[in-house]
Each structure stands twice: as C-alpha cells, then as structure tokens.
C-alpha cells in the first residue's frame, strides 16, 4: 500500500472513531495515556527537561506530578481533536463557554475588526472552532501551519472549517488581511510557536529561559490598529473549557516597539504558571538559542 493509501486508511479509522460518544472516547484516552506515558515514553525526556528548566524552584516530586497530569490531559486532547470531525454545534457550545464576549462584540457590531492571541493551551482546537459559533458579527480567520502530509492536512482543514472558520496558512496571513481590510474580521494567532532561526528577531526571558518570540501579531496590530484580545483558556474539568476574552492592547498604534509582544508573552507565562499541566510541553519550544549579540538584550528589557 502506498503512503497515500495508508494515510487514507488512517483518516477512515479516525473518522469512524470520532462517531463514538465522549465517555467511550475518554476510556480510550485512559488506555492511550498508559501506552504513551508508561509503555512508549513519548517525548518524556523533552517534557521533563522543559518542566525542570521552566520551574527550577519545584522539587522532582512536584515536577513528576505535573508531568503525569500533562500526559493524562494530552491523551484526552487527542481524542477530543478526533471528535472535531463529528461533534455537533450544540455539543461544542456546551463544552466551550466564552466569558466577556461582549467586549469583543462591542467592536464587531461597530464594524471594527479585532485580533486574538491564543496558545497551545487546553483544547485550543475546540476553542478556535467555538469562535466561529460565538461571534457572528464578523468573519473568523485562524492562522495555521499546514501539515507535511497533504492527506491529513486536508482532513484537519475540513474539521477546523466546520463552523464557519476560514483557515489561513501562515504564509498567506498578510495577503488575507489586506484583502479583508474593508470587512469586519477576527484573526486568531498562535503566539507560542517558535520562529525559525531566520525569524528570531526578538528574544526575552519566558519561563526562566531565553526564548525567541514571533512578532507577527504585533506588526499587524500596529499597522492596522486593531485591538488585541488574549483568549485565556481555563480548564474546568475533562472536556469542558471556559474562554475569557481579555483585552491586552486596545490602541496598538500608540504602543512602543515590542510592547505588544511582551504583553502577550507575560500573559501566557502567568497562564501557564497558574495551570502548568495544560500547555503543550512535548513541543520542542526552546530548540533555538540566541546568537551572542542577542544574549545581553534578553535580560535588559524594560
């Protein structure tokens, strides 16, 4: 069987699994946790290293508790993402509730566009789907990074677009913003992804480590003067999330250079410290190191 054939078979199986009720999917997640954490040890060294460097004040026992809690959540997240294929609008609205949505709607109903900061925290995929249902006064454009496998990329694209979202590849962001400048819109950015080496132009301390930060949302916010809201995802219980729409910058044009980037970085940092088990620790966030010329700047921010 060809690679495309294996991919198509995988899509068929995942689509079939998505039809199962949530309580059965969570039983599968319990099994997945045992396999991923105890049997195969998926990226345990990466997760443990990230946690220890991020929280040097915590004991090994405390790190171990967070680590296990993270892998249990990760297993649940996997089945929740698979469920995106068949989850109903009613079910999603029950499981993802928005707080302070009126602050965003005040702009949208006045035909003003907004920008959302998000992160790989909680079920960010369900939250992104939920935006398309919660805010009907404007078009929603989530920015995403295409998968290397075209079959799976197309499958994810269809799922993410189910409730009105208009997915935009990272490379098409500026073009899409330009073509929608005369319409009311919302653009959602994942602010915690690591830039490539060539794009690492801003460095700061984040979770006790020298970290490069993407500048995309700040550049767009300052140029368009669209207000910036952070989507603070609160994990309530298994399969249930609250999303607080927090304004972090309402007049971007008046901000100093890197101010918006620093605001969103500190906001995420505090969010992770409050509930560390729900961030994507298995991601190699700190694979790039700052060049020598940048090291002094890391610790001298205002």
C-alpha positions as CSV (number, residue, x, y, z in Angstrom):
1,X,0.0,0.0,0.0
2,X,1.3,3.5,-0.9
3,X,1.8,6.3,1.7
4,X,-1.3,8.0,0.4
5,X,-3.2,4.7,0.8
6,X,-2.0,4.3,4.4
7,X,-3.0,7.9,5.1
8,X,-6.5,7.4,3.6
9,X,-7.0,4.3,5.8
10,X,-5.9,6.3,8.8
11,X,-8.4,9.0,8.0
12,X,-11.2,6.4,7.6
13,X,-10.4,4.9,11.0
14,X,-10.1,8.2,12.8
15,X,-13.4,9.4,11.2
16,X,-15.1,6.2,12.4
17,X,-13.7,6.6,16.0
18,X,-14.9,10.2,16.1
19,X,-18.5,8.9,15.9
20,X,-18.1,7.3,19.3
21,X,-19.7,9.1,22.3
22,X,-17.4,11.1,24.5
23,X,-17.5,8.7,27.5
24,X,-16.1,5.9,25.3
25,X,-13.5,8.2,23.8
26,X,-12.3,9.1,27.3
27,X,-11.9,5.4,28.1
28,X,-9.7,5.1,25.0
29,X,-7.8,8.2,26.3
30,X,-7.2,6.4,29.6
31,X,-5.6,3.5,27.6
32,X,-3.7,5.9,25.4
33,X,-2.2,7.6,28.5
34,X,-0.8,4.2,29.7
35,X,0.7,3.5,26.3
36,X,2.1,6.9,25.6
37,X,3.5,7.6,29.1
38,X,4.3,4.3,30.7
39,X,4.9,2.0,27.7
40,X,6.4,4.1,24.9
41,X,7.5,7.1,27.0
42,X,6.6,9.5,24.2
43,X,9.0,12.5,24.4
44,X,9.3,12.1,28.2
45,X,12.8,13.5,28.2
46,X,11.6,16.6,26.3
47,X,8.7,17.1,28.7
48,X,10.8,16.5,31.8
49,X,13.6,18.8,30.6
50,X,11.2,21.6,29.7
51,X,9.4,21.4,33.0
52,X,12.7,21.4,35.1
53,X,14.1,24.4,33.2
54,X,10.8,26.3,33.4
55,X,10.3,25.6,37.1
56,X,13.7,25.3,38.8
57,X,12.1,26.1,42.2
58,X,10.0,22.9,42.1
59,X,11.1,19.6,43.5
60,X,11.4,16.4,41.4
61,X,8.2,15.2,43.1
62,X,6.3,18.3,42.1
63,X,7.6,18.0,38.5
64,X,6.6,14.4,38.4
65,X,3.0,15.3,39.4
66,X,2.8,18.0,36.7
67,X,4.3,15.6,34.1
68,X,1.8,12.8,34.8
69,X,-1.1,15.3,34.8
70,X,0.1,16.7,31.5
71,X,0.2,13.2,29.8
72,X,-3.3,12.4,31.0
73,X,-4.5,15.7,29.6
74,X,-2.6,15.1,26.4
75,X,-4.4,11.7,25.9
76,X,-7.7,13.4,26.4
77,X,-6.8,16.2,24.0
78,X,-6.0,13.6,21.3
79,X,-9.5,12.1,21.4
80,X,-11.1,15.5,21.7
81,X,-9.3,16.6,18.5
82,X,-10.5,13.4,16.7
83,X,-14.1,14.2,17.9
84,X,-13.9,17.5,16.0
85,X,-14.9,15.6,12.9
86,X,-18.3,14.8,14.1
87,X,-19.0,17.0,17.2
88,X,-22.3,18.9,16.9
89,X,-22.7,22.6,17.2
90,X,-24.8,22.0,20.4
91,X,-22.2,19.8,22.0
92,X,-19.4,22.2,21.3
93,X,-21.3,25.1,22.7
94,X,-21.9,23.1,25.9
95,X,-18.3,22.3,26.3
96,X,-16.7,25.6,25.3
97,X,-18.1,28.7,27.1
98,X,-16.9,32.2,26.4
99,X,-16.6,34.9,29.1
100,X,-16.5,38.7,28.4
101,X,-17.6,38.1,24.8
102,X,-19.5,41.4,25.0
103,X,-16.1,43.2,25.0
104,X,-15.3,41.7,21.6
105,X,-18.8,42.1,20.2
106,X,-18.8,45.8,21.0
107,X,-16.1,46.2,18.3
108,X,-17.5,43.7,15.8
109,X,-21.0,45.2,16.0
110,X,-19.5,48.6,15.3
111,X,-17.9,47.1,12.2
112,X,-14.4,47.1,13.7
113,X,-12.1,44.2,13.4
114,X,-10.1,42.5,16.2
115,X,-7.1,40.3,16.7
116,X,-7.0,37.3,19.0
117,X,-3.9,35.9,20.7
118,X,-4.0,32.2,21.5
119,X,-1.6,29.4,22.5
120,X,-1.3,25.6,22.6
121,X,-3.1,25.6,26.0
122,X,-6.1,23.5,26.9
123,X,-8.1,22.4,23.9
124,X,-7.1,25.3,21.6
125,X,-8.6,23.4,18.6
126,X,-12.1,23.4,20.2
127,X,-11.7,27.0,21.2
128,X,-10.8,28.0,17.7
129,X,-13.9,26.2,16.4
130,X,-16.0,27.8,19.0
131,X,-15.1,31.3,17.9
132,X,-16.9,30.7,14.6
133,X,-20.0,30.0,16.6
134,X,-19.7,32.6,19.4
135,X,-19.1,35.7,17.2
136,X,-21.4,36.0,14.2
137,X,-20.8,39.7,13.5
138,X,-17.5,39.1,11.7
139,X,-15.6,36.5,9.7
140,X,-13.1,34.4,11.6
141,X,-9.6,33.7,10.1
142,X,-7.5,31.3,12.3
143,X,-3.8,31.3,11.2
144,X,-2.4,27.7,11.0
145,X,0.7,25.9,9.9
146,X,0.0,23.3,7.2
147,X,0.9,19.7,8.0
148,X,3.6,18.0,5.9
149,X,1.2,15.1,5.0
150,X,-1.3,16.6,2.4
151,X,-4.0,13.9,3.2
152,X,-4.0,14.6,6.9
153,X,-3.6,18.4,6.3
154,X,-6.8,18.3,4.2
155,X,-8.6,16.3,6.8
156,X,-7.7,18.8,9.6
157,X,-8.5,21.7,7.4
158,X,-12.0,20.3,6.8
159,X,-12.5,19.8,10.6
160,X,-11.3,23.2,11.6
161,X,-13.5,24.9,9.0
162,X,-16.7,23.1,10.0
163,X,-18.4,26.0,11.9
164,X,-17.6,28.9,9.6
165,X,-13.8,29.4,10.3
166,X,-11.8,30.5,7.2
167,X,-8.4,28.9,7.8
168,X,-5.4,30.9,6.6
169,X,-1.9,29.4,6.1
170,X,0.8,31.3,7.9
171,X,2.4,32.3,4.6
172,X,-0.9,33.8,3.4
173,X,-1.6,35.9,6.5
174,X,-0.6,39.4,5.2
175,X,-2.3,38.8,1.9
176,X,-5.5,37.7,3.6
177,X,-5.5,40.7,6.0
178,X,-5.0,43.0,3.0
179,X,-7.9,41.5,1.0
180,X,-10.2,41.7,4.0
181,X,-9.4,45.2,5.3
182,X,-12.8,46.5,4.3
183,X,-14.8,43.8,6.1
184,X,-15.3,43.0,9.8
185,X,-13.0,40.2,10.7
186,X,-11.2,38.3,13.5
187,X,-7.8,36.9,13.1
188,X,-6.5,34.3,15.6
189,X,-2.8,33.8,16.1
190,X,-1.0,31.1,18.0
191,X,1.5,33.2,19.8
192,X,3.6,30.5,21.4
193,X,5.2,28.8,18.4
194,X,8.9,29.1,17.9
195,X,10.0,31.2,14.9
196,X,12.6,29.7,12.6
197,X,16.2,30.7,13.1
198,X,16.0,33.4,10.4
199,X,12.9,34.9,12.0
200,X,14.1,35.0,15.6
201,X,14.4,38.8,15.9
202,X,13.1,39.3,19.4
203,X,14.3,37.5,22.5
204,X,13.2,37.7,26.1
205,X,13.0,35.5,29.2
206,X,10.0,33.2,29.2
207,X,9.5,30.5,31.8
208,X,13.1,31.1,33.0
209,X,14.7,30.6,29.6
210,X,16.0,32.7,26.7
211,X,13.2,32.5,24.2
212,X,12.6,33.8,20.7
213,X,9.1,35.2,20.1
214,X,7.1,35.7,16.9
215,X,6.4,39.3,16.1
216,X,3.6,38.8,13.6
217,X,0.7,39.8,15.7
218,X,2.4,43.0,16.9
219,X,3.4,44.1,13.4
220,X,-0.2,43.6,12.2
221,X,-1.8,45.2,15.2
222,X,0.4,48.3,15.0
223,X,-0.2,48.7,11.3
224,X,-3.9,48.2,11.4
225,X,-4.6,49.5,14.9
226,X,-6.9,46.6,15.6
227,X,-7.5,45.9,19.3
228,X,-5.8,42.8,20.7
229,X,-7.5,40.3,23.0
230,X,-5.9,37.3,24.7
231,X,-8.0,34.1,24.7
232,X,-7.4,32.9,28.2
233,X,-8.4,29.2,28.2
234,X,-9.4,27.8,31.6
235,X,-9.6,24.0,32.1
236,X,-12.8,23.4,34.1
237,X,-12.9,19.6,34.0
238,X,-12.4,16.9,31.5
239,X,-13.9,18.0,28.2
240,X,-15.1,21.4,29.5
241,X,-13.4,24.8,29.0
242,X,-14.0,28.5,29.7
243,X,-12.5,31.1,27.4
244,X,-12.0,34.6,28.9
245,X,-11.6,37.3,26.2
246,X,-9.1,39.6,27.9
247,X,-8.2,42.9,26.3
248,X,-4.4,43.3,26.4
249,X,-4.0,46.2,24.0
250,X,-6.8,48.4,22.7
251,X,-4.7,51.1,20.9
252,X,-1.8,49.3,19.3
253,X,-0.7,52.3,17.2
254,X,0.2,54.1,20.4
255,X,2.5,51.3,21.8
256,X,6.2,51.2,21.9
257,X,8.2,48.6,19.9
258,X,7.9,45.1,21.3
259,X,5.3,46.2,23.9
260,X,2.5,44.1,22.5
261,X,4.9,41.1,22.1
262,X,6.0,41.4,25.7
263,X,2.4,41.8,27.0
264,X,1.2,38.7,25.3
265,X,4.3,36.8,26.4
266,X,3.9,37.7,30.0
267,X,0.2,36.9,29.9
268,X,0.9,33.4,28.6
269,X,3.6,32.9,31.1
270,X,1.2,33.7,34.0
271,X,-1.5,31.5,32.5
272,X,1.0,28.5,32.3
273,X,2.1,29.1,35.9
274,X,-1.5,29.0,37.1
275,X,-2.2,25.7,35.5
276,X,1.1,24.2,34.1
277,X,-0.3,20.8,33.1
278,X,-2.4,22.2,30.2
279,X,0.3,23.7,28.0
280,X,2.0,21.7,25.2
281,X,5.2,20.6,27.0
282,X,6.1,17.9,24.4
283,X,6.8,20.7,21.9
284,X,10.5,21.5,21.5
285,X,9.9,25.2,22.2
286,X,13.5,26.0,23.1
287,X,15.3,24.3,20.2
288,X,16.8,27.6,19.0
289,X,19.4,29.5,21.1
290,X,20.0,33.3,20.8
291,X,23.1,34.5,18.9
292,X,25.8,36.0,21.1
293,X,24.7,39.6,20.1
294,X,21.2,38.9,21.5
295,X,22.2,37.5,24.8
296,X,22.7,40.8,26.5
297,X,19.3,42.1,25.3
298,X,17.5,39.2,26.9
299,X,17.9,40.4,30.4
300,X,17.8,44.2,29.8
301,X,14.2,44.6,28.7
302,X,12.2,47.5,30.3
